[in-house]
Amino acid sequence: MWISFTLMAAAIALSFWVMLVTSLRLNYKKENLETLDRMTWTAMREYGTSEFFNNLKFIAGGESCFIQVLSEENNELLLSLDSDGEKADVQADGIIPDDLFKLLDENAGCYSFCVEDTARNAEWAVEAIVIAAHEGSREVLILSKLLTNIDYLLHVFNTRVIYALLIAILIASVLSFLITKAFAGPVNRLTDKAQQLAAGDYKVTFQKEGCCEVRQLSETLEMAAQEFNATEELRREFVANISHDMKTPLTVISMYAEMIQTVSGDNPAKREEHLERIITEVEKLTGFINDTMELAKLQSRTWEVKRECFDISHLIQSSLMSFEIHHELNDFEIEQDLEEGLFVNADRKLISRVLENFLSNALKFSLNEKKITISAKKENGDVKVSVRDYGTGIEADKLPHIWERYYKVDPYGSNKAGTGIGLHIVKEIMEMHEAAYGVESRMGDGSCFWFCLKAVQKTER
Ligand code: ADP
């Protein structure tokens, strides 16, 4: 980086120098001739006035040029001023061409040119202009300026400019070294940390240092590290939970299988009881595996919400019916408060999964009062569905956690708790629908789980 900066400074300096030299070579004569032209015309305007002579003196001194006024008659020199504005003789032989008046005729009375002065190893820029004509004889104003030899000028210029440019390159190089050091330090540290992260050290922290972009990068990497860390923790938690949730039923299954083998094999009633237990544990295991797979599918974001317009009350009734078929509603009083014609635009299968979860939890966590109230009502343009039980209820401080994955209020104390995945699946489904959901619950009073979906007209899709 430092080398690139230095090379860049050198390239800028070189092009600057080339541009200066080229423009000096190309424009030096031209600009001098233009200046002479301007001065000549300025002087000419004063001709005939008392200021003419003073003005000429001023121009000669100010512009360091020689001024002559020549008469056509016998080529008589009427006036000659040197570059200090003092009266002088002709400044050099051979500068004013012999055929000047002919050249003036050919150039409409104004002629400018450059001429070599071998004696001085220099060149003159000359401008001649006719300022008066008396009875066939003309008077010509001639301004001439000695041009320094351009090669000499460039030599002088080069020695100075090249030194200045070398110093500029040196300063640029030192500055770029310091800037690069200040920039590269944090980047190098960031790279080390990023390599640690890549090697699996998710606890690595990225310091916010360096310039704005580097800071942004370190913030992004910090976020990535936190994300990796969280994922890693989730993975560990997931493995631990899976191990626990699978190990318990498997232990029970193995225990009862052994009991059938050794104790209850010849006792049909006992054997039946033990087999029943094994079947229950296998069902639990299957439920757990199914829930885990369903959640993984939902979270993979490959699940497409297949929205369709349907009557939510019909869906509730068909959910209740499938519970009835499996005799799960035995002994339960089901109170239905369902408004007619409540249409929603949602994924029927997913919403049915939510209802199923609310209902099975209500059944599981009901105590002596075996009653469930299920309602569907229109509320502020939404359809609000709620499932209320009169069972255990949930402690207020536990309520916010019940939507978390694997969370069970009473994980080991009650055999009612399942996988702790159900409500997390509900949360995922509701978020996929961008729908509101929640629970109201009081210990001993029971719980009311609810969700809201936007009410739509029957035909709306
Ligand atoms: P689980 O399979 O354990 O029921 P959920 O995610 O559906 O998993 O529920 C998480 C926890 O929330 C349950 O273990 C239970 O402690 C609590 N819970 C859910 N529904 C109810 C309810 N209706 N009454 C009391 N507690 C409930």
Boltz pocket constraint, residues with backbone or C-beta under 6 A from the ligand:
constraints:
  - pocket:
      binder: B
      contacts: [[A, 357], [A, 358], [A, 361], [A, 362], [A, 365], [A, 389], [A, 391], [A, 392], [A, 393], [A, 394], [A, 402], [A, 404], [A, 407], [A, 408], [A, 409], [A, 410], [A, 416], [A, 417], [A, 418], [A, 419], [A, 420], [A, 421], [A, 422], [A, 423], [A, 424], [A, 446], [A, 447]]
      max_distance: 6.0
